[in-house]
Amino acid sequence: MHLTILGSGTNVHPTRAAAGYLVQTDQTLLLDFGPRTLGNLMKLGVNRHALRYILFSHFHADHFADFIHFFFDAVFYSKFVGKRPDLTIIGPRGTKKLFGLMLKNFPGFNAGAFRVTIREVADRSFRIGRANITARTVEHSQRLHCLGYRIEYGKKVLAYSGDAMYCDGLLRLCHGADVAVLDCSFPANRPGPNHLHAGDCGRVAREASVKRLVLSHFYPITERFDVKKQAGRLFKGRITMGRDLMRVVL
């Protein structure tokens, strides 16, 4: 299993793309699709017209906005350039309503020459190809259902927090993971609301017995502090600072 970070920042970060993660098992999966991640996907040379599975953690703009550009392009391509496979969109409660309205009301979005399947998942497992995927509710926003994902492929486990606070759902998601990509929005000495800070990330990695911790989803303030060191005060395993286009082999 291969992970490539398409975006390790947020909407407002001046040097990093927002949230987006490419996972390659026997299938190609995209976890979230934030601003500027489509450009990074293209830099990798990945054929966006072959992408079949997009999994969303929640629908704040920094995890979602580049889908609009991607889908507009996919419709144009399927009508005037060539065939593309059907697309499956997976996400938390509210996904069907949001995408149903979008496909119906955005100009041209209902004209693609491919099928779109929309699935809502919560606290259960499902398969995509030979990978077993668990979607688990995490605490982030009171107004949104938010998910993290656990991907098991072969004997390897990747956990992705989405946006989250310290919670039981996140610990269960990360338990024994070979790699856990966690929301490190803030430094431990300057915590912010509704997100993990660097100390929380270290705590989760330690309590969940994670093998390798990858910090990501940085707000600009994190660049002013050694958040890797802060996480390391609680977690003594391997810690990596995520960066755009970084590749991790599990």
ABEGO torsion letter per residue (X at the ends): XBBBBABABBAABAABBBBBBBBBBABBBBBEBBBGAAAAAAAAGBBAAABABBBBABABAAAAAAAAAAAAAAAAAAAAABBBBBBBBBBBBGAAAAAAAAAAABBGAAABABBBBBBBBBGBBBBBEABBBBBBBBBABAABBBBBBBBBBEABBBBBAEBBBBBAAAAAAABGBABBBBBBABBAABBBBGBBBAAAAAAAAAAAGBABBBBBGBBAAAAABBAAAAAAAABABBBBBBBBGBBBBX
